């Protein structure tokens, strides 16, 4: 079986893309294809690993004029649909977003059963609610974006059996999908969920371990392979201000090492977001008070929100356990929401011990 991993980027995250391609090719010992799609980029330095390939503006596809793109959601989020056709001689393909950290290589991924040729992981943030900016109940939101039933996957990790991936279906559907829909959310992900709603095999969260799972103390249960930092702030944003991204420092350091491996100074990918002095002082004060046993109003609110998210996560996990689990993890124990993990408050957010 011929396998490959593919990534997409534009000029904004080119350094991250090159670092990821190099890191994944070494870790997984498979071909990695980095597609750089940006008319303002005319040259990309090669990736050191000889199993990592760079394709510059190679996905020669014209997106329909009504496909919504923006700085936040550029055209690359739709162009990933065409890569399986470009890599037609590859049997199994894995797509991952650039904000995913591969903890280890688990080659069992390549042989997971995919009845209809497509595997993905449920979107954890929207297990029980619609995205906040839609203003809709979850059932109404799913209906509006064209998803029958109640399943909705996160498109940051896609496992594809290339012999069953219908590029033509996706291309035809994209021409008409947005003509009658205007829903504020992750539009490229909504599109894929609509077209592939009855074709995806549900994989366990270990293959796309997203917030809020990252901070709920269920890591041991799933033994994650891919950690997905799909919040607005990424672990590499503030290399000179450790901890400001509100992730455990080990994750920030992992991305810094990844960048350094391709000769990129982590400072070069820093985001221009100055931390206001008063905000920093208040955050430090709240963290100090937490450490001496005093809970501020901010901490109590953060805890209540965290606990509500934990209830939703545990409900989902127990429901899947009762239903026979996932195709890759058919059996696992049910959880008790009150068996709380070790946590701390960093002055802004509840953080769980990354080993739990």
C-alpha positions in Angstrom: 0.0 0.0 0.0 1.4 3.4 -1.0 0.7 6.1 1.6 1.3 9.8 1.9 0.5 12.8 4.1 -0.5 16.1 2.6 -0.6 19.7 3.9 -1.7 23.0 2.4 -0.6 26.5 3.1 -0.4 30.0 1.7 2.4 32.5 2.2 1.3 33.4 5.7 2.1 30.0 7.2 4.8 28.9 4.8 7.4 28.5 7.5 5.1 26.3 9.5 4.2 24.2 6.4 7.9 23.5 5.6 8.6 22.7 9.3 5.6 20.3 9.5 6.6 18.6 6.2 10.1 17.9 7.4 8.9 16.8 10.8 6.2 14.4 9.5 8.4 12.9 6.8 10.9 11.9 9.5 8.4 10.8 12.1 6.1 8.8 9.9 8.7 7.6 7.3 6.3 8.2 4.5 6.0 10.8 1.6 4.7 14.2 2.7 3.4 16.6 0.1 3.3 20.3 0.9 1.0 22.3 -1.4 1.8 26.0 -1.4 -1.1 28.0 -3.0 -0.5 31.7 -3.2 0.0 33.9 -6.3 2.4 36.1 -4.3 4.8 33.3 -3.7 7.1 32.5 -6.5 9.7 30.4 -4.7 9.8 27.9 -1.8 13.0 26.6 -0.3 13.2 22.8 -0.5 12.5 20.8 2.7 15.6 19.0 4.1 13.9 15.5 4.2 14.1 13.8 0.8 10.6 12.3 1.4 9.0 15.8 1.6 7.9 17.3 -1.7 6.8 20.9 -2.3 4.2 21.8 -4.9 4.0 25.5 -5.7 0.6 26.7 -7.1 0.1 23.2 -8.6 -3.6 22.8 -7.9 -4.8 24.4 -11.0 -8.5 24.7 -10.1 -10.8 27.6 -10.5 -13.1 27.9 -7.5 -16.6 29.0 -8.3 -17.1 32.8 -7.9 -19.6 32.4 -5.1 -17.3 30.3 -2.9 -16.7 32.5 0.2 -13.0 33.1 0.9 -11.3 35.6 3.2 -8.0 36.2 5.0 -9.2 33.9 7.8 -10.5 31.3 5.4 -8.4 31.5 2.2 -9.0 29.3 -0.9 -6.6 26.6 0.3 -9.3 25.3 2.6 -11.3 24.3 -0.5 -8.3 23.3 -2.7 -7.5 20.4 -0.3 -10.5 18.6 -1.8 -8.6 18.2 -5.1 -5.3 16.8 -3.8 -6.4 13.1 -3.9 -6.9 13.5 -7.6 -3.5 15.1 -8.0 -1.9 12.2 -6.1 -3.8 9.6 -7.9 -1.2 6.9 -7.6 -1.3 6.9 -3.8 -3.6 4.4 -2.1 -4.2 6.0 1.3 -3.9 9.8 2.0 -3.9 11.7 5.2 -4.6 15.4 5.3 -3.8 17.4 8.4 -4.1 21.1 9.2 -0.9 22.9 10.0 -2.0 23.5 13.6 -1.8 19.8 14.4 1.0 18.3 16.4 1.8 14.7 15.6 2.8 13.2 18.9 4.0 9.9 17.4 3.6 7.7 14.3 0.9 5.0 14.6 0.9 3.0 11.4 -2.3 1.3 12.2 -3.9 4.4 10.8 -3.2 3.3 7.2 -5.2 0.0 7.6 -8.3 1.3 9.4 -11.5 0.1 7.7 -13.2 2.8 5.7 -16.5 1.5 4.3 -17.0 4.5 2.0 -13.4 5.5 1.7 -13.3 8.4 4.1 -12.6 8.7 7.8 -12.8 11.7 10.2 -13.3 12.7 13.8 -16.4 14.4 15.3 -16.0 18.2 15.9 -15.6 18.3 19.6 -16.6 22.0 20.0 -20.0 21.4 18.4 -21.0 18.1 19.9 -24.1 19.6 21.6 -24.3 23.1 20.2 -24.0 25.1 17.0 -21.1 27.5 16.5 -21.7 30.6 18.6 -21.8 33.1 15.7 -24.6 31.2 13.9 -27.2 32.2 16.5 -29.0 28.9 15.9 -29.9 25.8 17.8 -27.7 22.8 16.7 -30.5 21.0 14.9 -31.5 24.1 12.9 -27.8 24.8 12.1 -27.2 21.3 10.8 -30.4 21.5 8.7 -29.4 24.9 7.3 -25.9 23.7 6.2 -27.4 20.6 4.6 -26.5 17.9 7.1 -29.2 15.4 7.8 -28.8 13.6 11.1 -26.7 14.8 14.0 -23.1 13.9 13.1 -20.6 16.6 12.2 -16.9 16.1 11.7 -13.9 18.3 12.0 -12.0 18.6 8.7 -8.6 19.3 10.2 -7.7 15.6 9.8 -9.1 13.6 6.8 -8.2 10.0 6.0 -8.9 9.1 2.4 -9.0 5.8 0.5 -8.1 7.3 -2.9 -9.9 4.7 -4.9 -13.2 5.9 -3.4 -12.6 9.7 -3.2 -15.0 11.3 -5.7 -13.3 14.6 -6.7 -15.9 15.2 -9.4 -18.7 15.0 -6.9 -17.1 17.5 -4.7 -16.3 19.9 -7.6 -19.9 19.7 -8.9 -21.4 20.2 -5.5 -19.2 23.2 -4.8 -20.6 25.0 -7.8 -24.1 25.2 -6.2 -23.6 24.7 -2.5 -23.2 28.4 -1.5 -25.8 29.8 -3.9 -28.6 29.2 -1.4 -26.7 29.3 1.9 -25.3 32.1 4.1 -24.4 30.7 7.5 -21.6 32.1 9.6 -19.3 29.2 10.5 -16.5 27.2 9.0 -17.8 27.2 5.5 -15.4 24.7 3.9 -16.0 22.3 6.8 -19.8 22.8 6.5 -19.6 22.0 2.8 -17.7 18.7 3.3 -20.1 17.7 6.0 -23.0 18.3 3.7 -21.7 16.4 0.7 -20.1 13.5 2.7 -22.6 13.3 5.6 -23.4 9.6 4.8 -19.9 8.6 3.7 -17.7 9.2 6.7 -16.5 6.6 9.1 -16.2 8.0 12.6 -12.7 7.6 14.1 -11.9 8.1 17.7 -10.6 11.5 19.1 -7.1 10.1 19.3 -6.7 11.0 15.6 -7.8 14.6 16.0 -7.6 15.5 19.6 -9.2 19.0 19.7 -10.2 21.5 22.3 -12.0 21.1 24.7 -10.6 17.5 24.9 -7.1 19.0 25.4 -8.2 20.4 28.7 -10.6 17.8 30.0 -8.3 15.1 31.5 -9.2 12.3 29.0 -5.9 12.1 27.3 -5.0 8.7 28.9 -8.3 7.2 27.7 -7.5 7.9 24.0 -3.7 8.0 23.8 -3.8 10.8 21.2 -1.7 10.7 18.0 -2.6 14.1 16.7 -3.2 17.1 18.9 -5.2 19.8 17.1 -4.8 23.4 18.3 -7.8 24.7 16.5 -8.4 27.7 18.7 -7.8 31.2 17.4 -4.4 31.5 19.1 -1.7 28.9 18.0 1.1 27.5 20.1 3.8 29.2 17.9 2.3 32.7 18.0 4.3 34.2 20.9 7.7 32.5 21.1 9.1 35.3 23.2 6.3 35.2 25.8 6.0 31.6 26.9 2.6 30.7 28.2 0.7 33.5 26.6 -0.9 31.2 24.0 -2.6 29.5 27.0 -1.3 26.0 26.1 1.1 23.9 28.1 4.6 25.0 27.4 5.6 21.6 26.1 3.4 22.2 23.0 4.9 25.6 22.4 8.4 24.2 22.6 7.5 21.4 20.2 6.6 23.9 17.5 9.7 25.9 18.2 11.9 22.8 17.7 10.0 21.9 14.6 10.8 25.4 13.1 14.4 25.3 14.2 14.8 21.9 12.3 14.4 23.7 9.0 16.5 26.7 10.0 13.6 29.0 10.8 13.8 31.3 13.8 10.6 30.9 15.8 10.5 34.7 16.2 9.9 35.0 12.4 6.4 33.4 12.8 5.4 35.5 15.9 2.0 37.2 15.6 1.9 41.0 16.1 -0.3 41.0 19.2 1.1 43.1 22.0 0.2 42.0 25.5 -1.1 45.0 27.4 0.7 45.5 30.7 -2.5 45.8 32.8 -3.9 42.6 31.3 -0.6 40.8 32.0 -0.5 42.1 35.6 -4.1 41.0 36.3 -3.5 37.6 34.8 -0.4 37.1 37.0 -2.2 38.3 40.0 -5.1 35.8 39.5 -2.6 33.0 38.9 -0.8 33.9 42.2 -4.1 33.9 44.1 -5.0 30.5 42.7 -1.7 29.1 43.8 -2.3 30.3 47.4 -5.8 28.9 47.5 -7.9 32.0 46.7 -10.4 31.8 43.9 -11.2 35.0 42.0 -14.5 35.7 40.2 -12.6 35.2 36.9 -11.4 31.7 38.1 -14.9 30.7 39.2 -16.3 31.7 35.8 -13.6 29.8 34.0 -14.1 26.8 36.1 -17.9 26.7 35.5 -17.3 27.0 31.8 -14.7 24.2 31.9 -16.9 21.9 33.9 -19.8 22.4 31.5 -17.6 21.5 28.6 -16.4 18.5 30.6 -20.0 17.3 31.1 -20.6 17.5 27.4 -17.4 15.6 26.6 -18.1 12.8 29.1 -21.7 12.5 27.8 -20.3 12.0 24.3 -17.7 9.5 25.4 -20.1 7.5 27.4 -22.6 7.5 24.6 -20.0 6.2 22.2 -18.8 3.6 24.7 -22.4 2.3 25.0 -22.9 2.2 21.2 -19.7 0.1 20.6 -17.1 2.8 20.3 -15.3 3.9 17.2 -14.0 1.8 14.2 -10.4 2.1 15.6 -11.4 1.8 19.3 -14.4 -0.4 19.7 -14.1 -0.8 23.5 -13.2 1.6 26.2 -14.6 2.3 29.7 -17.3 4.8 30.5 -16.2 7.9 32.5 -17.5 9.8 35.6 -17.6 13.5 35.2 -16.8 14.0 38.9 -13.5 12.1 38.6 -11.7 15.4 38.1 -8.2 15.6 36.7 -5.4 17.7 38.2 -5.8 21.2 37.0 -4.5 24.7 37.5 -5.7 28.2 36.7 -3.1 30.3 34.8 -5.0 33.6 35.4 -7.1 33.2 32.3 -7.8 29.6 31.6 -8.2 26.2 33.3 -5.3 24.0 32.3 -5.1 20.3 32.9 -1.9 18.3 33.5 -1.0 17.3 29.9 -0.2 13.8 31.1 -3.8 13.2 32.3 
